[in-house]
Amino acid sequence: MINQNKVKLPLFDTAKKLEQSARKEQLAFIKTLTASEAAEILTYLENETQFEVLMALDLFFAKQILAHYALDDSLDLLTHLSPTKEEKLFTRIDENAARDIRRFLLFNKKTAGRLITNHVLTFSKEEKVLEVICAIRQTDKKFDTLSYLYVLAENGDLIGVLSIQELLVAEDSEALSEIMLTNMVTITPEADRAEVVLKLKDYNLSALPVVDGQSFLGIITFDDVMDMMEEEQSEDVQRMGGASPLDKPYLKTSVWLIYRKRIFWLLLLFVAEAYTGTVLAHYEETLTQVIALTFFIPLLIGTGGNTGTQVTTTLIRAIALGEVRLRDALKVLKKEVTVGFLLGISLALFALGRSVILGVGINIAAVVAIAAFCIVIWSSIIAALLPLILKKLSLDPAVVSGPFITTFVDGTGLIIYFTVAKLLLDIA
């Protein structure tokens, strides 16, 4: 049973206990809170739990709670619900708030517009320092951050910003126009989320104002960006393993849903791997003439797959951090081909030594060494270009990682291997 002592525990701990409780206990606890307190607690819960609780509460109280949701919390919740559940929840949101939320839901999930919060301190340039401090003390609103306050013109344009620290050390009689910073770092709602991360990092900010032209829309806070990055990292890790990302925590995801998330990619990989079998069948006669070539197939295709995985892992991370952009394609290709050349020489020498130790003859040893060199170069080129091509097509580069690169290089690597063998060994 949840402690009825309300929220004496830190919010996260209270929410964690609430998440693990039965629905009846969750509702009983939420009903002991004010709408403001309930909103704070609920935003820490899983999205499905929030939805179920809000729909189970009486309409009036649910509307009060949702009125205290910051814009970014509402957007996050609705984004993770099915269209049917989304519309059901809108029936419990104030009409004016719903209009704003629908406006921001039109922005792409990967843009700054989906991270905006409107729980922020705003004032006019004429207000005095002492007036502002008194207004902050007297407000009963909850703000996502108290690091900065924003100065707006009468038409809602952002004209200045200053930190709370600057406010506190200023003279009481000074107007905000005298101490505010007018050369501001801002971002548009259409900007990619990676750009948000870079600006917060590069300018060492805890919040970033979002503007449409000059019109102030709200801010994006550092903690919301951290939540977004954690979610994206989880999705990338799952995609790199060849599976669609889960929308819920693992233990709350049904066996059937996990099956559906995995089966498509496994079938796709299965069909792709069949290509490797086709290549082997095509070169069956070559293998029967020189059986020793068979011994090195696992070594060579494994080397190609591992090389490609290394390249894509490094490159996808660089793309996510904004270190590599589409215009850098030639630089990336040049760098990876150079690295591939060095790796190819090293691995070719090891392959040569391994072949000699096995006693397969110098001709086959040369085939294995040259094939290893060519496969590493080829794998480096493919693994360098595919993430950038997918980025150009507005697709997630993570989908080409791991199993996909390995599968592709397996088949093409065998073609390279047998082509080198036919040329050097003069096999028909």
C-alpha positions as CSV (number, residue, x, y, z in Angstrom):
1,M,0.0,0.0,0.0
2,I,1.3,3.5,-0.9
3,N,2.1,5.6,2.1
4,Q,-0.7,8.1,2.5
5,N,1.8,10.6,3.8
6,K,1.7,11.9,0.2
7,V,4.9,13.1,-1.3
8,K,7.4,13.3,1.5
9,L,9.7,10.9,-0.5
10,P,11.5,12.3,-3.6
11,L,9.1,12.3,-6.5
12,F,10.9,9.5,-8.4
13,D,10.8,7.2,-5.4
14,T,7.1,7.9,-4.8
15,A,6.4,7.3,-8.5
16,K,8.4,4.1,-8.5
17,K,6.4,2.7,-5.6
18,L,3.1,3.8,-7.2
19,E,4.1,2.2,-10.5
20,Q,4.4,-1.2,-8.8
21,S,1.1,-0.9,-7.0
22,A,-2.3,-2.3,-8.1
23,R,-4.5,0.1,-10.0
24,K,-7.0,0.4,-7.1
25,E,-4.1,1.6,-4.8
26,Q,-2.8,3.9,-7.4
27,L,-6.2,5.6,-7.8
28,A,-6.7,5.8,-4.0
29,F,-3.4,7.5,-3.6
30,I,-3.8,10.0,-6.4
31,K,-7.2,11.0,-5.0
32,T,-5.4,12.2,-1.8
33,L,-3.3,14.7,-3.7
34,T,-4.0,18.1,-5.2
35,A,-4.2,18.3,-9.0
36,S,-0.8,19.9,-9.0
37,E,0.8,17.2,-6.9
38,A,-0.9,14.4,-8.9
39,A,0.4,15.9,-12.2
40,E,4.0,15.9,-10.8
41,I,3.8,12.3,-9.7
42,L,2.0,11.0,-12.8
43,T,4.6,12.4,-15.2
44,Y,7.1,10.1,-13.6
45,L,5.0,7.0,-14.4
46,E,5.0,4.9,-17.6
47,N,2.9,6.4,-20.3
48,E,0.3,3.5,-20.3
49,T,0.0,3.8,-16.5
50,Q,-0.6,7.6,-16.8
51,F,-3.3,7.0,-19.4
52,E,-5.1,4.2,-17.4
53,V,-5.1,6.3,-14.2
54,L,-6.3,9.5,-15.9
55,M,-9.1,7.6,-17.7
56,A,-10.2,5.9,-14.4
57,L,-10.4,9.2,-12.5
58,D,-13.6,11.3,-12.6
59,L,-13.6,13.7,-15.5
60,F,-13.4,16.9,-13.5
61,F,-10.3,15.8,-11.5
62,A,-8.6,14.4,-14.5
63,K,-9.0,17.7,-16.4
64,Q,-7.6,19.6,-13.4
65,I,-4.6,17.3,-13.3
66,L,-4.0,17.6,-17.1
67,A,-4.2,21.3,-16.8
68,H,-1.1,21.2,-14.6
69,Y,0.8,19.1,-17.2
70,A,3.6,21.0,-18.9
71,L,3.4,21.1,-22.6
72,D,6.4,18.7,-23.1
73,D,4.9,16.2,-20.6
74,S,1.6,16.2,-22.6
75,L,3.4,15.8,-25.9
76,D,5.5,12.9,-24.5
77,L,2.4,11.1,-23.2
78,L,0.3,11.5,-26.3
79,T,3.2,10.6,-28.6
80,H,3.5,7.2,-27.0
81,L,-0.2,6.4,-27.1
82,S,-2.1,4.7,-29.9
83,P,-4.3,7.1,-32.1
84,T,-7.5,5.7,-30.3
85,K,-6.1,6.3,-26.8
86,E,-4.8,9.7,-27.9
87,E,-8.3,10.8,-28.9
88,K,-9.8,9.5,-25.7
89,L,-7.3,11.5,-23.6
90,F,-8.0,14.6,-25.6
91,T,-11.6,14.5,-24.2
92,R,-10.1,15.2,-20.8
93,I,-7.9,18.1,-21.8
94,D,-9.0,21.7,-21.8
95,E,-10.0,22.9,-25.2
96,N,-7.5,25.7,-25.4
97,A,-4.7,23.5,-24.2
98,A,-5.7,20.8,-26.6
99,R,-5.4,23.2,-29.5
100,D,-1.8,24.1,-28.5
101,I,-0.9,20.4,-28.0
102,R,-2.4,19.4,-31.4
103,R,-0.3,22.2,-33.0
104,F,2.9,20.8,-31.6
105,L,2.0,17.2,-32.4
106,L,2.1,18.2,-36.0
107,F,5.9,18.5,-35.7
108,N,8.0,15.5,-36.6
109,K,8.9,13.3,-33.6
110,K,12.6,13.9,-34.2
111,T,12.3,17.7,-34.0
112,A,12.7,20.4,-31.3
113,G,8.9,21.1,-31.5
114,R,8.2,17.8,-29.6
115,L,10.4,18.8,-26.6
116,I,8.9,22.2,-25.8
117,T,7.7,23.1,-22.4
118,N,5.6,26.2,-21.6
119,H,6.2,26.2,-17.8
120,V,8.6,29.0,-17.9
121,L,9.2,32.5,-16.4
122,T,8.4,35.4,-18.7
123,F,8.3,39.1,-18.0
124,S,8.2,42.5,-19.9
125,K,11.3,44.6,-20.3
126,E,9.9,47.5,-18.2
127,E,9.6,45.5,-15.0
128,K,12.1,46.2,-12.3
129,V,14.3,43.7,-10.6
130,L,12.6,43.9,-7.3
131,E,9.2,43.5,-8.9
132,V,10.3,40.4,-10.7
133,I,11.8,38.8,-7.6
134,C,8.6,39.5,-5.6
135,A,6.5,38.0,-8.5
136,I,8.6,34.8,-8.5
137,R,8.3,34.5,-4.7
138,Q,4.5,34.9,-4.8
139,T,3.7,32.6,-7.7
140,D,2.2,29.2,-7.0
141,K,3.2,27.8,-10.4
142,K,5.6,25.0,-10.9
143,F,8.4,25.7,-13.4
144,D,10.5,23.2,-15.3
145,T,13.6,25.3,-14.6
146,L,14.4,28.4,-12.6
147,S,17.8,28.9,-14.3
148,Y,16.7,31.6,-16.7
149,L,13.8,34.1,-17.2
150,Y,12.8,35.3,-20.6
151,V,11.8,38.9,-21.6
152,L,9.0,39.3,-24.1
153,A,7.7,42.2,-26.1
154,E,3.9,43.0,-26.1
155,N,3.4,40.9,-29.2
156,G,5.1,37.8,-27.7
157,D,8.4,38.2,-29.4
158,L,11.5,37.1,-27.4
159,I,13.7,40.2,-26.9
160,G,16.0,39.1,-24.0
161,V,17.1,36.5,-21.5
162,L,18.9,36.6,-18.2
163,S,19.9,34.1,-15.6
164,I,18.5,34.0,-12.1
165,Q,22.0,34.7,-10.8
166,E,22.2,37.9,-12.9
167,L,18.8,38.9,-11.6
168,L,19.8,38.4,-7.9
169,V,23.0,40.5,-8.1
170,A,21.4,43.4,-10.0
171,E,20.2,46.6,-8.4
172,D,16.5,46.4,-7.2
173,S,15.6,49.5,-9.2
174,E,17.1,48.4,-12.5
175,A,14.7,47.5,-15.4
176,L,15.1,44.1,-17.1
177,S,15.9,45.9,-20.3
178,E,19.1,47.2,-18.7
179,I,20.5,43.8,-17.7
180,M,19.0,41.3,-20.1
181,L,21.1,39.6,-22.8
182,T,19.8,40.4,-26.3
183,N,22.2,38.3,-28.3
184,M,20.5,35.0,-27.5
185,V,21.0,31.4,-28.5
186,T,17.7,30.1,-29.9
187,I,16.3,27.2,-31.9
188,T,13.3,26.7,-34.2
189,P,10.7,24.1,-33.6
190,E,11.5,22.4,-36.9
191,A,15.2,21.9,-36.0
192,D,16.5,18.3,-35.6
193,R,16.8,17.1,-32.0
194,A,20.5,16.5,-32.6
195,E,20.9,20.2,-33.1
196,V,19.2,20.9,-29.7
197,V,21.7,18.6,-28.0
198,L,24.7,20.3,-29.7
199,K,23.5,23.8,-28.8
200,L,22.9,22.9,-25.1
201,K,26.3,21.3,-25.0
202,D,28.3,23.9,-27.0
203,Y,26.9,26.9,-25.2
204,N,26.8,25.1,-21.8
205,L,23.0,25.9,-21.3
206,S,20.5,24.2,-19.0
207,A,17.6,25.5,-21.2
208,L,17.2,26.6,-24.8
209,P,14.4,29.0,-26.0
210,V,12.4,28.0,-29.0
211,V,11.2,30.7,-31.4
212,D,9.1,30.8,-34.6
213,G,10.7,33.8,-36.3
214,Q,11.0,36.0,-33.2
215,S,7.8,34.7,-31.5
216,F,8.5,32.9,-28.3
217,L,7.0,29.4,-28.1
218,G,8.7,28.0,-25.0
219,I,11.9,26.3,-23.9
220,I,13.6,22.9,-24.1
221,T,15.3,21.9,-20.8
222,F,18.4,19.8,-20.4
223,D,16.6,17.1,-18.4
224,D,14.1,16.6,-21.2
225,V,16.9,16.2,-23.7
226,M,18.5,13.7,-21.4
227,D,15.3,11.7,-21.4
228,M,15.1,11.9,-25.1
229,M,18.7,10.7,-25.6
230,E,18.2,7.8,-23.2
231,E,15.1,6.7,-25.3
232,E,17.0,7.1,-28.6
233,Q,20.0,5.1,-27.3
234,S,17.7,2.3,-26.2
235,E,16.1,2.3,-29.7
236,D,19.4,2.3,-31.4
237,V,20.7,-0.6,-29.4
238,Q,17.7,-2.7,-30.2
239,R,17.9,-1.8,-33.9
240,M,21.6,-2.6,-34.0
241,G,20.6,-6.0,-32.8
242,G,18.2,-6.4,-35.7
243,A,14.9,-5.8,-33.9
244,S,12.3,-3.1,-33.8
245,P,12.4,-1.0,-30.6
246,L,10.0,-1.8,-27.8
247,D,7.5,0.9,-26.8
248,K,7.2,-0.2,-23.2
249,P,9.6,-1.5,-20.5
250,Y,10.8,-5.1,-21.3
251,L,8.9,-6.7,-18.4
252,K,5.7,-4.9,-19.3
253,T,5.9,-6.0,-22.9
254,S,3.8,-9.1,-23.9
255,V,5.5,-12.1,-25.5
256,W,3.3,-11.6,-28.6
257,L,4.5,-8.0,-29.0
258,I,8.1,-9.0,-28.6
259,Y,7.6,-11.7,-31.2
260,R,6.1,-9.2,-33.6
261,K,8.9,-6.8,-33.1
262,R,11.5,-9.4,-33.9
263,I,10.0,-11.7,-36.5
264,F,10.0,-9.2,-39.4
265,W,13.7,-8.5,-39.2
266,L,14.6,-12.2,-38.6
267,L,12.6,-13.2,-41.7
268,L,14.3,-10.4,-43.6
269,L,17.7,-11.5,-42.5
270,F,16.8,-15.1,-43.2
271,V,15.9,-14.3,-46.8
272,A,19.1,-12.2,-47.1
273,E,21.3,-15.0,-45.7
274,A,19.8,-17.3,-48.3
275,Y,21.8,-15.2,-50.7
276,T,24.9,-16.5,-49.1
277,G,23.7,-20.1,-49.8
278,T,23.0,-19.1,-53.4
279,V,26.6,-17.8,-53.8
280,L,28.0,-21.1,-52.3
281,A,25.9,-23.1,-54.7
282,H,27.1,-21.1,-57.6
283,Y,30.7,-21.7,-56.8
284,E,30.1,-25.4,-55.8
285,E,32.3,-26.6,-58.7
286,T,35.1,-24.4,-57.6
287,L,34.9,-25.8,-54.1
288,T,35.0,-29.4,-55.3
289,Q,38.2,-28.7,-57.3
290,V,39.9,-27.0,-54.3
291,I,38.4,-28.4,-51.1
292,A,40.9,-26.4,-49.0
293,L,39.1,-23.1,-49.9
294,T,36.2,-24.3,-47.7
295,F,38.3,-24.1,-44.5
296,F,38.7,-20.3,-44.8
297,I,35.1,-19.3,-45.5
298,P,34.1,-18.7,-41.8
299,L,37.3,-16.7,-41.2
300,L,36.9,-14.4,-44.2
301,I,33.1,-13.6,-44.0
302,G,33.5,-13.2,-40.2
303,T,36.3,-10.7,-40.8
304,G,34.2,-8.7,-43.3
305,G,31.2,-8.6,-41.0
306,N,33.3,-7.5,-38.0
307,T,35.0,-4.8,-40.0
308,G,31.7,-3.4,-41.2
309,T,30.2,-3.5,-37.7
310,Q,33.1,-1.5,-36.3
311,V,32.7,1.1,-39.0
312,T,28.9,1.5,-38.6
313,T,29.0,1.6,-34.8
314,T,31.6,4.4,-34.9
315,L,29.9,6.3,-37.7
316,I,26.3,6.1,-36.3
317,R,27.6,7.5,-33.0
318,A,29.3,10.3,-34.9
319,I,26.1,11.1,-36.9
320,A,24.0,11.1,-33.7
321,L,26.4,13.6,-32.0
322,G,26.4,15.8,-35.1
323,E,30.1,15.2,-35.7
324,V,29.4,13.9,-39.2
325,R,26.9,15.3,-41.7
326,L,25.9,14.4,-45.2
327,R,28.3,16.9,-46.7
328,D,31.2,15.0,-45.0
329,A,30.5,11.8,-47.1
330,L,33.7,12.1,-49.1
331,K,35.8,12.8,-46.0
332,V,34.3,9.8,-44.2
333,L,34.9,7.5,-47.3
334,K,38.5,8.6,-47.6
335,K,39.2,8.1,-43.9
336,E,37.5,4.7,-43.8
337,V,39.2,3.4,-47.0
338,T,42.6,4.5,-45.6
339,V,41.9,2.7,-42.3
340,G,40.5,-0.3,-44.2
341,F,43.7,-0.3,-46.3
342,L,45.9,-0.5,-43.1
343,L,43.6,-3.1,-41.5
344,G,43.5,-5.1,-44.7
345,I,47.3,-5.3,-44.9
346,S,47.5,-6.4,-41.3
347,L,44.8,-9.0,-41.5
348,A,46.1,-10.3,-44.9
349,L,49.5,-10.9,-43.3
350,F,47.8,-12.8,-40.4
351,A,45.7,-14.8,-42.9
352,L,48.8,-15.6,-44.9
353,G,50.6,-16.9,-41.8
354,R,47.5,-18.9,-40.7
355,S,47.3,-20.5,-44.1
356,V,51.0,-21.5,-44.2
357,I,50.7,-23.0,-40.7
358,L,47.7,-25.1,-41.9
359,G,49.9,-26.3,-44.8
360,V,47.5,-25.6,-47.6
361,G,50.1,-24.4,-50.0
362,I,51.4,-21.0,-50.9
363,N,48.9,-20.5,-53.8
364,I,45.9,-21.0,-51.5
365,A,47.6,-18.9,-48.8
366,A,48.0,-16.1,-51.3
367,V,44.3,-16.4,-52.3
368,V,43.2,-16.1,-48.6
369,A,45.5,-13.2,-47.9
370,I,44.4,-11.2,-51.0
371,A,40.8,-12.0,-50.4
372,A,41.0,-10.9,-46.8
373,F,42.5,-7.6,-47.9
374,C,39.8,-7.0,-50.5
375,I,37.0,-8.0,-48.2
376,V,38.1,-5.6,-45.5
377,I,38.4,-2.7,-48.0
378,W,34.9,-3.5,-49.5
379,S,33.3,-3.9,-46.1
380,S,34.8,-0.5,-45.0
381,I,33.3,1.2,-48.1
382,I,29.9,-0.3,-47.7
383,A,29.7,0.3,-43.9
384,A,30.8,4.0,-44.4
385,L,28.3,4.8,-47.1
386,L,25.1,3.0,-46.0
387,P,24.5,5.0,-42.8
388,L,24.9,8.3,-44.8
389,I,22.7,7.1,-47.6
390,L,20.0,6.2,-45.0
391,K,20.4,9.6,-43.3
392,K,19.9,11.2,-46.7
393,L,16.7,9.2,-47.1
394,S,15.6,10.4,-43.6
395,L,15.8,6.8,-42.3
396,D,17.5,5.7,-39.1
397,P,21.1,4.7,-39.8
398,A,21.1,2.3,-36.9
399,V,19.1,-0.2,-39.0
400,V,22.1,-1.0,-41.1
401,S,24.2,-2.0,-38.2
402,G,25.2,-5.4,-36.9
403,P,23.3,-8.2,-38.5
404,F,22.5,-6.2,-41.7
405,I,26.1,-5.3,-42.5
406,T,27.2,-8.8,-41.6
407,T,24.6,-10.4,-43.8
408,F,25.3,-8.2,-46.8
409,V,29.1,-8.6,-46.5
410,D,28.8,-12.4,-46.1
411,G,27.4,-12.9,-49.6
412,T,29.5,-10.2,-51.3
413,G,32.6,-11.3,-49.4
414,L,32.2,-14.9,-50.8
415,I,32.0,-13.5,-54.3
416,I,35.3,-11.7,-53.8
417,Y,36.9,-14.8,-52.3
418,F,35.9,-17.1,-55.1
419,T,36.7,-14.6,-57.8
420,V,40.3,-14.2,-56.4
421,A,40.6,-18.0,-56.2
422,K,39.5,-18.5,-59.8
423,L,42.0,-15.8,-61.0
424,L,45.0,-17.0,-59.0
425,L,44.4,-20.7,-59.2
426,D,43.2,-20.7,-62.8
427,I,40.1,-22.6,-61.9
428,A,37.5,-22.9,-64.7
